[in-house]
Amino acid sequence: MTSDFFHPSIAFILVAAILPFLPGNRRWKWLVIIPPLCAIYAAFSNSPGDYLTLSWLGQTLKLGHVDRLSLIFAQVFAIMSLAGILYSLHVDDKGQHMSALLYVAGGFGCVFAGDYLTLFVFWELMSIGSTFLVMLNRTRESVLASFRYFLYHTVGGLLLLGGLLLRYKATGTFDFGPIANAAAQNYDWLILAGFCVNAAVVPLHAWLPDAYPRGTVTGSVFMCAYTTKTAVYVLARGFQGWEILAIAGTIMAVYGVLYASMENNARRILSYHIVSQVGYMVAGIGVGTAMTVNGASAHAYAHILYKGLLFMGAGAVLYSAGTQKLDELGGLAARLPWVMVCYMVAALSISGVPIFNGFVSKTMTISGAFEAHQIFVGVGLELAAVGTFISVGIKLPYFAFWGGKPTDFKRELKPIPTNMYFGMGLLAILCIAQGLFPQILYHYLPFEEEAFAYQPWTAWNVLQACMLLGFSGLAFYLMRNVITPHKALNLDFDYFYRLIGKLLYWLISLPAAFIDNIWTNVWNTVGLRGLMGSAFSTVFFDRKVIDGVVDGSAYSVKGIGFLGSLLQNGKLQYYLGLMIILALGIFAFFWY
Amino acid sequence: MSHDTEKQVGEAKLGALGSFLDRQLSPERIRIWRIVFFLVLLVIALLNLLITNHHPHFGWDKYPFFWVAFGLILGVVMIFLVKKIIQPLIKRPEDYYHDL
């Protein structure tokens, strides 16, 4: 425990905890900017080492394991949290801010976790925070999606938990470090599966395009940055050089692009591109050379910035125009010009166009793969680059902002709050700065010496990117009538998740229904007759005993009343006579 | 007439960048942009004769225009494959899962 480490999660959790107790006069909004600033300070001031070790239940928990890999992820998480908070500052719903803060706190916790138990706790915190970021959109569609999301991540978390407990039983330690592919045990595969759920590795990916388009406008901006990239971080820490990840990553990169090419929903296109882009990182980790791990980390950094910006741009269109379906949009470029500009900065970044940051991170991974003689991986990633430019670089902005339509003056547009532009502007500037000056990114890569050995800005690299992207652009131009998006749901692996869910539902409900059926028969024959019998005896008792007693007393009261009325007839001689009889009676009683 | 007045009301709200973008939508401007696009592509392709790949990683990438063909052909094939073959097979109504 040294004093020069500050855990960013503390600030996020603290602010999230006091937020509900503050008065509702919006002044609390200044408070939510503080944690990101603390996090940025922490990311630049923390130095490698082990901090914040706790002894708990006989275990040593390491909450602050800091090295170059964790620092670069912490740094981009911190910058993204500031941009995300700026973008969401107009939101008055405290619940959304709290969920976002807790979610980001979970991300930082995972990045600094030195053991599996700490990792698991923060892993689940992220899962809960992000579930609420979907649910708080408060539509039926979003609430249902958030339940599916939570169920799915619970399953992923249980895989991780099972793996880490079995691992503890076998090795006697919760330490979280590199695992050699050759010596992998079953529990390592369980842990890997848990990580792969969050990394959206195909075919475990379908939760992502299901939930992210249904989150709140601001919530999805946070979600697109942290869940998958935390998974990339833990894969980079534990599973470098696992051959299977290189193949899985390449498949992800191409698969995401194919689905993005047919989607109509803007934020779902972007979601499929998370799958695709995370594929580059997973592939880089799977190849496992210093250059590709650097490439994966650089790409994670660049990706968080431009993907956040893409979700901000698409979110701003949704916020303003009220729809994110491309076939309903178009003709908006002149009416939302700065949203278009910011979106295009991000779109060109993700496509790897020179000047923008995707160019300096994507080419590093691809060159690394080729240099490691992984031709399949390298060519697959180049193919994904073609599809990326076609679907996110051209298709989405073309149909959202132009669509071959004149400027749409009729559409009612909700004015976009200034703070949204601040968030977008911050990320747009960073995307361009990193592209022009790669050193500001390479300086922080995990393998520092190798990082500067790679030079992205060579004449050939620039020309190769221009050829690849320019002529993919021509392909779009030639096929623009084919690629026009239409309303449809495209079946994905979540079809099978729902099938598995239904099967489990039947497995529980069918035996329950069977038992219920038997119980109904038993009840009809035994229970119901018993009840009828007791009903009859109650009726008998009621008629004969209770009625008898009540009726009898009523008759006697009536008789006494009749006698009384006979006596009280108002004639004095009768009263006198009665008095004499009573007096004689009393006299006789005492005399004898 | 009604469209013009609407447009003027709208244009009054457009900023400098917005009205610039609006002007680019006229047929002449679109034609100019298209020519610029093709010229840029031509220049890029011709540059490949001057600047070549000194470190080809697999056989075909040593030839000039390889990445031109890669982007164009795979782009066209990918769009055709996805929209004309894959999507018709997996397309369903939007509310297929009854969760909208």
Contacts between the chains, C-beta under 8 A, distances in Angstrom:
chain1	res1	chain2	res2	distance
A	140	B	99	7.6
A	140	B	100	7.7
A	141	B	99	6.0
A	141	B	100	5.4
A	144	B	99	4.7
A	145	B	99	7.3
A	257	B	78	7.7
A	258	B	78	7.2
A	258	B	81	7.9
A	258	B	82	5.3
A	258	B	86	6.9
A	261	B	78	6.7
A	261	B	79	6.4
A	261	B	82	4.6
A	261	B	83	7.1
A	262	B	82	5.3
A	262	B	83	6.1
A	262	B	86	7.1
A	262	B	87	4.5
A	333	B	21	4.8
A	333	B	22	8.0
A	334	B	14	5.6
A	334	B	18	4.4
A	334	B	19	6.8
A	334	B	21	4.3
A	334	B	22	3.8
A	334	B	25	7.7
A	335	B	10	7.6
A	335	B	13	7.9
A	335	B	14	7.0
A	335	B	18	6.4
A	337	B	14	8.0
A	337	B	15	6.5
A	337	B	17	4.1
A	337	B	18	4.5
A	337	B	21	5.6
A	338	B	17	7.0
A	340	B	21	7.6
A	341	B	17	7.4
A	370	B	57	3.9
A	370	B	58	8.0
A	371	B	57	7.8
A	373	B	57	8.0
A	375	B	57	6.6
A	375	B	58	5.0
A	378	B	57	6.4
A	379	B	58	7.4
A	382	B	70	6.9
A	383	B	74	5.9
A	383	B	78	7.7
A	386	B	70	7.2
A	386	B	71	5.5
A	386	B	74	5.4
A	386	B	75	5.2
A	386	B	78	6.9
A	387	B	75	7.8
A	387	B	78	5.7
A	390	B	75	5.7
A	390	B	78	7.2
A	390	B	79	6.8
A	402	B	25	7.8
A	406	B	25	5.9
A	407	B	7	7.8
A	407	B	10	7.0
A	407	B	21	7.9
A	407	B	22	4.8
A	407	B	25	6.4
A	409	B	6	5.3
A	409	B	7	5.8
A	409	B	9	7.2
A	409	B	10	3.4
A	410	B	6	7.0
A	459	B	51	5.0
A	460	B	51	5.8
A	460	B	52	7.4
A	460	B	53	5.8
A	460	B	54	7.0
A	463	B	44	7.0
A	463	B	47	5.7
A	463	B	48	6.5
A	463	B	51	5.0
A	464	B	53	7.1
A	464	B	67	5.4
A	466	B	44	4.8
A	467	B	44	5.6
A	467	B	45	7.0
A	467	B	48	6.3
A	467	B	65	8.0
A	467	B	67	4.1
A	467	B	68	5.0
A	467	B	71	6.4
A	468	B	67	4.9
A	468	B	70	6.4
A	468	B	71	4.5
A	469	B	71	6.7
A	470	B	40	6.8
A	470	B	41	5.2
A	470	B	44	5.0
A	470	B	68	8.0
A	470	B	71	7.0
A	471	B	41	6.7
A	471	B	45	7.9
A	471	B	67	7.7
A	471	B	68	5.0
A	471	B	69	7.8
A	471	B	70	7.9
A	471	B	71	3.6
A	471	B	72	4.1
A	471	B	75	7.1
A	472	B	71	4.2
A	472	B	72	7.2
A	472	B	74	7.9
A	472	B	75	4.3
A	473	B	37	7.5
A	473	B	41	7.8
A	474	B	41	6.1
A	474	B	71	7.7
A	474	B	72	5.7
A	474	B	75	7.6
A	475	B	71	6.7
A	475	B	72	5.3
A	475	B	73	7.9
A	475	B	74	7.8
A	475	B	75	2.7
A	475	B	76	4.6
A	475	B	78	7.9
A	475	B	79	6.6
A	476	B	75	6.8
A	476	B	79	7.4
A	477	B	37	7.6
A	478	B	76	6.2
A	479	B	75	7.6
A	479	B	76	5.8
A	479	B	79	4.3
A	479	B	80	6.9
A	482	B	79	5.7
A	482	B	80	6.6
A	482	B	83	5.1
A	482	B	84	6.8
A	483	B	79	5.1
A	483	B	83	5.9
A	487	B	94	5.5
A	488	B	87	7.3
A	488	B	91	4.6
A	488	B	92	6.9
A	488	B	93	7.6
A	488	B	94	6.6
A	489	B	91	7.4
A	489	B	92	4.6
A	489	B	93	6.6
A	489	B	94	5.2
A	489	B	95	7.7
A	489	B	96	4.8
A	489	B	97	7.5
A	490	B	87	6.5
A	490	B	90	5.3
A	490	B	91	6.4
A	490	B	92	7.6
A	491	B	90	4.2
A	491	B	91	7.9
A	491	B	92	6.0
A	491	B	96	8.0
A	492	B	90	7.9
A	498	B	97	7.0
